[in-house]
Amino acid sequence: MDYSLVSLPQVAGVVGRADLLSALFCFLAFLCYAYAADDNMWVQYIQWKTFIFASRIILMFLSMLLVALALFSKEQGITIIVSIVVFKTTYKQRFI
């Protein structure tokens, strides 16, 4: 019997991990960006302006790092950038 290396179960398990890692990093990047961009979430902390600014900057950098990790795990991680742009252009701020 002649087996191809690609059809072995060990190789199939390694290939499937890239999809899961990319999806996880994309989801976390989108969550970090959504929290950093939401103005209503930060209204209750208005007295701590420097803390708010630092938290938003940290979340933005974390989002960029997660996008990079999604790209390194699989090429389809580039779609999170498009998703964030669409979210930014279509999201309306809700004032309570």
BAMARTOR-992496 format. One record per atom (N, C-alpha, C): atom name; x negated, y, z. Coordinates in nm, 4 decimals, always signed. Layout:
residues N
+-------+----------+----------+----------+
! atome !       px !       py !       pz !
+-------+----------+----------+----------+
!    CA !        X !        Y !        Z !
...
+-------+----------+----------+----------+
This chain:
residues 96
+-------+----------+----------+----------+
! atome !       px !       py !       pz !
+-------+----------+----------+----------+
!     N !  -0.0825 !  -0.1188 !  +0.0000 !
!    CA !  +0.0000 !  +0.0000 !  +0.0000 !
!     C !  -0.0867 !  +0.1248 !  +0.0000 !
!     N !  -0.0472 !  +0.2151 !  -0.0816 !
!    CA !  -0.1202 !  +0.3404 !  -0.0915 !
!     C !  -0.0319 !  +0.4540 !  -0.0402 !
!     N !  -0.0764 !  +0.5205 !  +0.0645 !
!    CA !  +0.0010 !  +0.6303 !  +0.1234 !
!     C !  -0.0644 !  +0.7638 !  +0.0928 !
!     N !  +0.0178 !  +0.8588 !  +0.0636 !
!    CA !  -0.0325 !  +0.9944 !  +0.0484 !
!     C !  -0.0461 !  +1.0573 !  +0.1866 !
!     N !  -0.1453 !  +1.1402 !  +0.2039 !
!    CA !  -0.1662 !  +1.2034 !  +0.3343 !
!     C !  -0.0530 !  +1.2999 !  +0.3704 !
!     N !  +0.0134 !  +1.3555 !  +0.2729 !
!    CA !  +0.1197 !  +1.4519 !  +0.2989 !
!     C !  +0.2446 !  +1.3832 !  +0.3530 !
!     N !  +0.2661 !  +1.2582 !  +0.3200 !
!    CA !  +0.3879 !  +1.1890 !  +0.3608 !
!     C !  +0.3782 !  +1.1274 !  +0.4999 !
!     N !  +0.2635 !  +1.1343 !  +0.5628 !
!    CA !  +0.2497 !  +1.0774 !  +0.6959 !
!     C !  +0.3261 !  +1.1621 !  +0.7983 !
!     N !  +0.3842 !  +1.1014 !  +0.8994 !
!    CA !  +0.4621 !  +1.1772 !  +0.9993 !
!     C !  +0.3774 !  +1.2778 !  +1.0772 !
!     N !  +0.2502 !  +1.2495 !  +1.0964 !
!    CA !  +0.1656 !  +1.3427 !  +1.1706 !
!     C !  +0.1490 !  +1.4733 !  +1.0948 !
!     N !  +0.1345 !  +1.4645 !  +0.9656 !
!    CA !  +0.1186 !  +1.5847 !  +0.8835 !
!     C !  +0.2507 !  +1.6605 !  +0.8756 !
!     N !  +0.3606 !  +1.5888 !  +0.8673 !
!    CA !  +0.4914 !  +1.6542 !  +0.8599 !
!     C !  +0.5200 !  +1.7320 !  +0.9879 !
!     N !  +0.4772 !  +1.6820 !  +1.1020 !
!    CA !  +0.4967 !  +1.7541 !  +1.2273 !
!     C !  +0.4158 !  +1.8820 !  +1.2343 !
!     N !  +0.2960 !  +1.8808 !  +1.1812 !
!    CA !  +0.2119 !  +2.0003 !  +1.1808 !
!     C !  +0.2697 !  +2.1057 !  +1.0863 !
!     N !  +0.3221 !  +2.0642 !  +0.9733 !
!    CA !  +0.3791 !  +2.1583 !  +0.8767 !
!     C !  +0.5035 !  +2.2248 !  +0.9349 !
!     N !  +0.5847 !  +2.1524 !  +1.0098 !
!    CA !  +0.7059 !  +2.2076 !  +1.0673 !
!     C !  +0.6801 !  +2.3101 !  +1.1761 !
!     N !  +0.5648 !  +2.3061 !  +1.2386 !
!    CA !  +0.5333 !  +2.4014 !  +1.3447 !
!     C !  +0.5159 !  +2.5431 !  +1.2919 !
!     N !  +0.4682 !  +2.5578 !  +1.1722 !
!    CA !  +0.4485 !  +2.6913 !  +1.1154 !
!     C !  +0.5817 !  +2.7638 !  +1.1006 !
!     N !  +0.6849 !  +2.6918 !  +1.0590 !
!    CA !  +0.8168 !  +2.7533 !  +1.0464 !
!     C !  +0.8691 !  +2.7999 !  +1.1819 !
!     N !  +0.8541 !  +2.7161 !  +1.2822 !
!    CA !  +0.9028 !  +2.7519 !  +1.4153 !
!     C !  +0.8266 !  +2.8696 !  +1.4742 !
!     N !  +0.6958 !  +2.8702 !  +1.4574 !
!    CA !  +0.6161 !  +2.9818 !  +1.5086 !
!     C !  +0.6519 !  +3.1119 !  +1.4393 !
!     N !  +0.6663 !  +3.1077 !  +1.3086 !
!    CA !  +0.7021 !  +3.2275 !  +1.2340 !
!     C !  +0.8396 !  +3.2798 !  +1.2761 !
!     N !  +0.9356 !  +3.1909 !  +1.2920 !
!    CA !  +1.0694 !  +3.2322 !  +1.3341 !
!     C !  +1.0676 !  +3.2901 !  +1.4751 !
!     N !  +0.9921 !  +3.2295 !  +1.5650 !
!    CA !  +0.9831 !  +3.2799 !  +1.7017 !
!     C !  +0.9198 !  +3.4182 !  +1.7062 !
!     N !  +0.8084 !  +3.4361 !  +1.6349 !
!    CA !  +0.7416 !  +3.5654 !  +1.6342 !
!     C !  +0.8274 !  +3.6728 !  +1.5676 !
!     N !  +0.8996 !  +3.6368 !  +1.4622 !
!    CA !  +0.9885 !  +3.7329 !  +1.3966 !
!     C !  +1.1009 !  +3.7762 !  +1.4901 !
!     N !  +1.1603 !  +3.6817 !  +1.5595 !
!    CA !  +1.2684 !  +3.7130 !  +1.6529 !
!     C !  +1.2197 !  +3.8031 !  +1.7655 !
!     N !  +1.1043 !  +3.7712 !  +1.8226 !
!    CA !  +1.0502 !  +3.8526 !  +1.9311 !
!     C !  +1.0094 !  +3.9919 !  +1.8826 !
!     N !  +0.9562 !  +4.0008 !  +1.7620 !
!    CA !  +0.9197 !  +4.1320 !  +1.7070 !
!     C !  +1.0427 !  +4.2183 !  +1.6867 !
!     N !  +1.1501 !  +4.1590 !  +1.6382 !
!    CA !  +1.2729 !  +4.2348 !  +1.6184 !
!     C !  +1.3316 !  +4.2804 !  +1.7520 !
!     N !  +1.3286 !  +4.1947 !  +1.8527 !
!    CA !  +1.3784 !  +4.2339 !  +1.9847 !
!     C !  +1.2968 !  +4.3476 !  +2.0446 !
!     N !  +1.1656 !  +4.3394 !  +2.0344 !
!    CA !  +1.0802 !  +4.4467 !  +2.0872 !
!     C !  +1.1080 !  +4.5778 !  +2.0161 !
!     N !  +1.1230 !  +4.5727 !  +1.8842 !
!    CA !  +1.1515 !  +4.6950 !  +1.8104 !
!     C !  +1.2890 !  +4.7501 !  +1.8463 !
!     N !  +1.3880 !  +4.6640 !  +1.8589 !
!    CA !  +1.5232 !  +4.7101 !  +1.8915 !
!     C !  +1.5268 !  +4.7762 !  +2.0285 !
!     N !  +1.4567 !  +4.7200 !  +2.1264 !
!    CA !  +1.4516 !  +4.7827 !  +2.2584 !
!     C !  +1.3760 !  +4.9145 !  +2.2554 !
!     N !  +1.2710 !  +4.9228 !  +2.1779 !
!    CA !  +1.1940 !  +5.0468 !  +2.1717 !
!     C !  +1.2698 !  +5.1569 !  +2.0982 !
!     N !  +1.3530 !  +5.1199 !  +2.0015 !
!    CA !  +1.4228 !  +5.2205 !  +1.9211 !
!     C !  +1.5558 !  +5.2644 !  +1.9809 !
!     N !  +1.6077 !  +5.1917 !  +2.0785 !
!    CA !  +1.7390 !  +5.2222 !  +2.1345 !
!     C !  +1.7289 !  +5.3368 !  +2.2346 !
!     N !  +1.7906 !  +5.4490 !  +2.2021 !
!    CA !  +1.7866 !  +5.5649 !  +2.2909 !
!     C !  +1.8788 !  +5.5493 !  +2.4111 !
!     N !  +1.9896 !  +5.4807 !  +2.3949 !
!    CA !  +2.0850 !  +5.4664 !  +2.5045 !
!     C !  +2.0300 !  +5.3839 !  +2.6200 !
!     N !  +1.9395 !  +5.2932 !  +2.5899 !
!    CA !  +1.8833 !  +5.2114 !  +2.6962 !
!     C !  +1.7948 !  +5.2941 !  +2.7881 !
!     N !  +1.7330 !  +5.3986 !  +2.7354 !
!    CA !  +1.6363 !  +5.4766 !  +2.8117 !
!     C !  +1.6990 !  +5.5954 !  +2.8834 !
!     N !  +1.8291 !  +5.6194 !  +2.8657 !
!    CA !  +1.8931 !  +5.7363 !  +2.9263 !
!     C !  +1.8892 !  +5.7298 !  +3.0783 !
!     N !  +1.9047 !  +5.6130 !  +3.1365 !
!    CA !  +1.9067 !  +5.6015 !  +3.2816 !
!     C !  +1.7704 !  +5.6297 !  +3.3446 !
!     N !  +1.6644 !  +5.6260 !  +3.2656 !
!    CA !  +1.5303 !  +5.6531 !  +3.3174 !
!     C !  +1.4799 !  +5.7905 !  +3.2743 !
!     N !  +1.5692 !  +5.8846 !  +3.2593 !
!    CA !  +1.5304 !  +6.0142 !  +3.2026 !
!     C !  +1.4336 !  +6.0906 !  +3.2928 !
!     N !  +1.4354 !  +6.0661 !  +3.4236 !
!    CA !  +1.3454 !  +6.1383 !  +3.5130 !
!     C !  +1.2012 !  +6.0885 !  +3.5009 !
!     N !  +1.1809 !  +5.9707 !  +3.4446 !
!    CA !  +1.0463 !  +5.9157 !  +3.4292 !
!     C !  +1.0036 !  +5.9273 !  +3.2829 !
!     N !  +0.9829 !  +6.0472 !  +3.2352 !
!    CA !  +0.9562 !  +6.0688 !  +3.0931 !
!     C !  +0.8255 !  +6.0052 !  +3.0474 !
!     N !  +0.7221 !  +6.0138 !  +3.1288 !
!    CA !  +0.5945 !  +5.9540 !  +3.0858 !
!     C !  +0.6040 !  +5.8018 !  +3.0859 !
!     N !  +0.6787 !  +5.7466 !  +3.1806 !
!    CA !  +0.6979 !  +5.6019 !  +3.1837 !
!     C !  +0.7751 !  +5.5548 !  +3.0613 !
!     N !  +0.8761 !  +5.6316 !  +3.0220 !
!    CA !  +0.9562 !  +5.5968 !  +2.9044 !
!     C !  +0.8695 !  +5.5986 !  +2.7791 !
!     N !  +0.7900 !  +5.7039 !  +2.7627 !
!    CA !  +0.7046 !  +5.7156 !  +2.6450 !
!     C !  +0.6046 !  +5.6014 !  +2.6393 !
!     N !  +0.5436 !  +5.5702 !  +2.7541 !
!    CA !  +0.4457 !  +5.4607 !  +2.7576 !
!     C !  +0.5129 !  +5.3274 !  +2.7280 !
!     N !  +0.6329 !  +5.3056 !  +2.7803 !
!    CA !  +0.7026 !  +5.1792 !  +2.7560 !
!     C !  +0.7390 !  +5.1641 !  +2.6095 !
!     N !  +0.7834 !  +5.2718 !  +2.5480 !
!    CA !  +0.8177 !  +5.2643 !  +2.4055 !
!     C !  +0.6951 !  +5.2373 !  +2.3197 !
!     N !  +0.5850 !  +5.3017 !  +2.3519 !
!    CA !  +0.4612 !  +5.2801 !  +2.2765 !
!     C !  +0.4150 !  +5.1351 !  +2.2923 !
!     N !  +0.4208 !  +5.0842 !  +2.4139 !
!    CA !  +0.3792 !  +4.9452 !  +2.4382 !
!     C !  +0.4685 !  +4.8493 !  +2.3603 !
!     N !  +0.6003 !  +4.8736 !  +2.3606 !
!    CA !  +0.6913 !  +4.7860 !  +2.2870 !
!     C !  +0.6680 !  +4.7937 !  +2.1362 !
!     N !  +0.6367 !  +4.9127 !  +2.0846 !
!    CA !  +0.6075 !  +4.9250 !  +1.9410 !
!     C !  +0.4796 !  +4.8496 !  +1.9032 !
!     N !  +0.3753 !  +4.8640 !  +1.9850 !
!    CA !  +0.2517 !  +4.7909 !  +1.9572 !
!     C !  +0.2718 !  +4.6401 !  +1.9711 !
!     N !  +0.3512 !  +4.5996 !  +2.0690 !
!    CA !  +0.3818 !  +4.4578 !  +2.0834 !
!     C !  +0.4594 !  +4.4061 !  +1.9633 !
!     N !  +0.5503 !  +4.4877 !  +1.9124 !
!    CA !  +0.6250 !  +4.4498 !  +1.7927 !
!     C !  +0.5323 !  +4.4343 !  +1.6724 !
!     N !  +0.4382 !  +4.5268 !  +1.6560 !
!    CA !  +0.3429 !  +4.5153 !  +1.5450 !
!     C !  +0.2537 !  +4.3931 !  +1.5601 !
!     N !  +0.2129 !  +4.3620 !  +1.6819 !
!    CA !  +0.1317 !  +4.2429 !  +1.7057 !
!     C !  +0.2099 !  +4.1168 !  +1.6731 !
!     N !  +0.3364 !  +4.1130 !  +1.7115 !
!    CA !  +0.4184 !  +3.9962 !  +1.6823 !
!     C !  +0.4452 !  +3.9810 !  +1.5325 !
!     N !  +0.4592 !  +4.0918 !  +1.4614 !
!    CA !  +0.4733 !  +4.0851 !  +1.3153 !
!     C !  +0.3459 !  +4.0267 !  +1.2537 !
!     N !  +0.2314 !  +4.0693 !  +1.3035 !
!    CA !  +0.1050 !  +4.0151 !  +1.2527 !
!     C !  +0.0938 !  +3.8653 !  +1.2813 !
!     N !  +0.1351 !  +3.8238 !  +1.3999 !
!    CA !  +0.1314 !  +3.6812 !  +1.4326 !
!     C !  +0.2281 !  +3.6010 !  +1.3456 !
!     N !  +0.3441 !  +3.6608 !  +1.3154 !
!    CA !  +0.4389 !  +3.5934 !  +1.2255 !
!     C !  +0.3798 !  +3.5788 !  +1.0861 !
!     N !  +0.3083 !  +3.6811 !  +1.0411 !
!    CA !  +0.2439 !  +3.6735 !  +0.9096 !
!     C !  +0.1310 !  +3.5712 !  +0.9077 !
!     N !  +0.0569 !  +3.5623 !  +1.0173 !
!    CA !  -0.0522 !  +3.4654 !  +1.0225 !
!     C !  -0.0011 !  +3.3220 !  +1.0306 !
!     N !  +0.1161 !  +3.3033 !  +1.0900 !
!    CA !  +0.1668 !  +3.1663 !  +1.1008 !
!     C !  +0.2319 !  +3.1191 !  +0.9716 !
!     N !  +0.2983 !  +3.2086 !  +0.8991 !
!    CA !  +0.3560 !  +3.1717 !  +0.7705 !
!     C !  +0.3811 !  +3.2984 !  +0.6897 !
!     N !  +0.3711 !  +3.2885 !  +0.5589 !
!    CA !  +0.3820 !  +3.4054 !  +0.4721 !
!     C !  +0.5206 !  +3.4678 !  +0.4756 !
!     N !  +0.6207 !  +3.3895 !  +0.5075 !
!    CA !  +0.7574 !  +3.4418 !  +0.5088 !
!     C !  +0.7825 !  +3.5362 !  +0.6257 !
!     N !  +0.6840 !  +3.5549 !  +0.7106 !
!    CA !  +0.6957 !  +3.6505 !  +0.8199 !
!     C !  +0.7046 !  +3.7945 !  +0.7727 !
!     N !  +0.6754 !  +3.8185 !  +0.6455 !
!    CA !  +0.6845 !  +3.9540 !  +0.5904 !
!     C !  +0.8289 !  +4.0022 !  +0.5878 !
!     N !  +0.9235 !  +3.9107 !  +0.5915 !
!    CA !  +1.0641 !  +3.9507 !  +0.5853 !
!     C !  +1.1090 !  +4.0263 !  +0.7091 !
!     N !  +1.0375 !  +4.0140 !  +0.8201 !
!    CA !  +1.0765 !  +4.0879 !  +0.9401 !
!     C !  +1.0563 !  +4.2375 !  +0.9201 !
!     N !  +0.9605 !  +4.2755 !  +0.8387 !
!    CA !  +0.9401 !  +4.4186 !  +0.8107 !
!     C !  +1.0606 !  +4.4739 !  +0.7358 !
!     N !  +1.1093 !  +4.3986 !  +0.6396 !
!    CA !  +1.2292 !  +4.4402 !  +0.5654 !
!     C !  +1.3494 !  +4.4443 !  +0.6596 !
!     N !  +1.3602 !  +4.3476 !  +0.7480 !
!    CA !  +1.4713 !  +4.3450 !  +0.8429 !
!     C !  +1.4688 !  +4.4652 !  +0.9362 !
!     N !  +1.3514 !  +4.5048 !  +0.9810 !
!    CA !  +1.3407 !  +4.6205 !  +1.0696 !
!     C !  +1.3765 !  +4.7488 !  +0.9944 !
!     N !  +1.3345 !  +4.7608 !  +0.8696 !
!    CA !  +1.3690 !  +4.8794 !  +0.7904 !
!     C !  +1.5199 !  +4.8869 !  +0.7671 !
!     N !  +1.5816 !  +4.7742 !  +0.7351 !
!    CA !  +1.7271 !  +4.7724 !  +0.7159 !
!     C !  +1.7978 !  +4.8051 !  +0.8468 !
!     N !  +1.7488 !  +4.7522 !  +0.9573 !
!    CA !  +1.8070 !  +4.7818 !  +1.0885 !
!     C !  +1.7966 !  +4.9302 !  +1.1200 !
!     N !  +1.6822 !  +4.9880 !  +1.0920 !
!    CA !  +1.6608 !  +5.1303 !  +1.1226 !
!     C !  +1.7504 !  +5.2192 !  +1.0373 !
!     N !  +1.7730 !  +5.1842 !  +0.9117 !
!    CA !  +1.8535 !  +5.2696 !  +0.8243 !
!     C !  +2.0036 !  +5.2513 !  +0.8453 !
!     N !  +2.0462 !  +5.1361 !  +0.8957 !
!    CA !  +2.1902 !  +5.1125 !  +0.9094 !
!     C !  +2.2406 !  +5.1218 !  +1.0523 !
!     N !  +2.1550 !  +5.1206 !  +1.1506 !
!    CA !  +2.1969 !  +5.1212 !  +1.2894 !
!     C !  +2.2421 !  +5.2602 !  +1.3295 !
!     N !  +2.3608 !  +5.2693 !  +1.3847 !
!    CA !  +2.4141 !  +5.3961 !  +1.4330 !
!     C !  +2.4063 !  +5.3951 !  +1.5850 !
!     N !  +2.3643 !  +5.5076 !  +1.6412 !
!    CA !  +2.3596 !  +5.5184 !  +1.7854 !
!     C !  +2.5022 !  +5.5291 !  +1.8393 !
!     N !  +2.5317 !  +5.4482 !  +1.9390 !
!    CA !  +2.6629 !  +5.4542 !  +2.0024 !
!     C !  +2.6513 !  +5.5343 !  +2.1317 !
!     N !  +2.7268 !  +5.6386 !  +2.1424 !
!    CA !  +2.7259 !  +5.7190 !  +2.2631 !
!     C !  +2.8449 !  +5.6811 !  +2.3491 !
!     N !  +2.8176 !  +5.6479 !  +2.4718 !
!    CA !  +2.9248 !  +5.6050 !  +2.5629 !
!     C !  +2.9722 !  +5.7242 !  +2.6426 !
+-------+----------+----------+----------+
